[in-house]
Amino acid sequence: MQIEVRADFPHGRHDHKRCVEDAVDAAERVCEARGLRFTALRRRVLELVWRGHRPVRAYDVLARLGREHRGAAPPTVYRALAFLLEHGLVHRIELLNAYVGCGEPGAAHAGQFLICRQCQATAELDDPAISRMVTRKAEALGFSADRQTIEVTGLCPDCRAQGGRSRRAG
């Protein structure tokens, strides 16, 4: 059984600028391969989602976008987020009513998320064995699963090292 970490918790040596650039480049490749329009607005919303490795709410994206573009409105942001979500470029974290960037856009996978309860840093796992087990257990109950997202809360490595005290690094 192999567990693949798609997006690790950021650490002190993390090159965040490069990380965001890589995410946007991957999104451009996915959109190009699928014949989709990756507009400047969709690109900027994706950059804002990737900005801090923490789930971001739509209204936080709107607030930031509003400082940059006067005409930014909730429907604009929600449409961009819906596009990014539909095409696997971001994930929605239901627990927080927020979005995170997908560590492996374009590849089909079920979301399994580790969410720090202190700082909200989020890491995405992709463990096919977990997905298969959930599907088997659901089918045994007569349930046909359409989509799986598993959200696990706990403490990230940095918050654990600080004895569970909150950290708010960006």
C-alpha positions in Angstrom: 0.0 0.0 0.0 1.4 3.4 -1.0 0.3 6.7 0.3 1.1 9.7 -1.8 1.4 13.1 -0.2 0.2 15.5 -2.9 0.9 18.7 -1.0 3.0 18.7 2.1 2.7 21.1 5.0 4.9 24.1 4.3 8.2 24.3 6.1 10.9 26.8 6.8 12.7 26.1 3.5 9.5 26.3 1.4 9.8 28.4 -1.7 6.3 29.7 -1.7 6.7 31.9 -4.8 7.9 28.9 -6.8 5.0 26.8 -5.3 2.4 29.3 -6.6 4.1 29.6 -9.9 4.1 25.8 -10.3 0.4 25.5 -9.4 -0.5 28.2 -12.0 1.7 26.6 -14.6 0.0 23.2 -13.9 -3.4 24.8 -14.2 -2.5 26.4 -17.5 -1.4 23.0 -18.8 -4.6 21.3 -17.7 -6.8 24.0 -19.2 -4.8 23.9 -22.5 -5.0 20.1 -22.7 -8.8 20.2 -22.1 -9.5 23.2 -24.4 -10.6 25.4 -21.5 -10.1 29.2 -21.1 -7.9 30.0 -18.2 -8.7 33.7 -18.0 -6.8 36.3 -16.1 -9.5 36.4 -13.4 -9.4 32.6 -13.0 -5.6 32.7 -12.8 -5.7 35.5 -10.2 -8.3 33.6 -8.1 -6.2 30.5 -8.2 -3.1 32.5 -7.1 -5.1 33.9 -4.2 -6.3 30.4 -3.2 -2.7 29.1 -3.2 -1.4 32.2 -1.4 -0.9 30.8 2.1 -1.3 27.0 2.1 -4.4 27.4 4.3 -8.0 27.1 3.2 -9.3 30.5 2.0 -13.0 31.5 2.0 -14.6 33.0 -1.1 -15.2 36.4 0.6 -11.5 36.5 1.6 -10.6 36.1 -2.1 -13.2 38.7 -3.0 -11.8 41.2 -0.4 -8.3 40.8 -1.8 -9.5 40.9 -5.4 -11.6 44.0 -4.6 -8.5 45.9 -3.5 -6.9 45.1 -6.9 -10.0 45.4 -9.2 -12.8 47.8 -8.4 -15.5 45.7 -10.2 -14.9 42.5 -8.3 -18.3 41.1 -7.1 -19.3 37.9 -5.3 -20.8 36.3 -8.5 -17.5 36.9 -10.3 -15.4 35.1 -7.6 -18.0 32.3 -7.1 -18.0 31.6 -10.9 -14.2 31.5 -11.0 -14.1 29.2 -7.9 -16.7 27.0 -9.5 -14.7 26.7 -12.7 -11.5 25.9 -10.7 -13.4 23.3 -8.6 -15.1 21.7 -11.5 -11.8 21.1 -13.3 -9.9 19.8 -10.3 -7.7 22.9 -9.8 -8.9 23.5 -6.3 -10.7 21.5 -3.6 -13.4 22.7 -1.3 -12.9 22.0 2.4 -16.5 21.6 3.7 -15.5 21.8 7.4 -14.2 25.4 6.9 -16.4 26.4 3.9 -13.2 27.3 2.1 -10.9 26.3 -0.8 -7.4 25.0 -1.1 -5.3 24.5 -4.2 -5.0 21.0 -5.7 -1.5 19.5 -5.4 -2.0 17.4 -8.5 -4.5 19.0 -10.9 -5.6 17.0 -13.8 -5.1 13.7 -12.1 -8.2 11.9 -10.8 -8.1 11.3 -7.1 -10.2 11.5 -4.0 -9.4 14.2 -1.5 -8.1 13.2 1.9 -7.1 16.3 3.9 -5.2 16.9 7.0 -6.2 20.2 8.5 -4.4 21.8 11.4 -6.9 22.9 14.1 -4.5 25.7 15.3 -3.2 27.4 12.1 -5.4 25.8 9.4 -2.4 24.7 7.4 -3.7 21.9 5.1 -2.0 18.9 3.4 -3.6 16.7 0.8 -3.1 13.0 0.7 -4.1 10.6 -2.0 -4.3 7.1 -0.7 -6.2 4.8 -3.2 -6.5 2.2 -0.5 -8.5 4.6 1.7 -10.7 5.4 -1.3 -11.3 1.8 -2.1 -12.1 0.9 1.5 -14.7 3.7 1.7 -16.3 2.6 -1.6 -16.4 -1.0 -0.5 -17.9 -0.2 2.9 -20.5 2.1 1.3 -21.4 -0.5 -1.3 -21.9 -3.1 1.5 -24.5 -0.8 2.9 -26.2 -0.5 -0.5 -24.8 3.1 -1.0 -23.3 4.2 -4.3 -20.7 7.0 -3.6 -20.3 9.7 -6.2 -17.5 11.7 -4.6 -15.3 11.3 -1.6 -13.7 14.0 0.5 -12.2 13.1 3.9 -11.2 15.9 6.3 -9.1 15.1 9.3 -8.3 17.7 12.0 -5.3 17.6 14.2 -2.0 19.5 14.6 0.5 20.2 11.9 4.3 19.5 12.6 5.0 23.2 13.4 2.1 23.5 15.9 2.9 20.2 17.4 6.5 21.4 17.9 5.1 24.5 19.7 3.1 22.3 22.1 -0.2 23.0 20.3 0.1 26.8 20.5 -1.3 28.6 17.4 1.1 29.8 14.7 0.0 32.3 12.1 2.8 32.2 9.6 2.0 32.9 5.9 
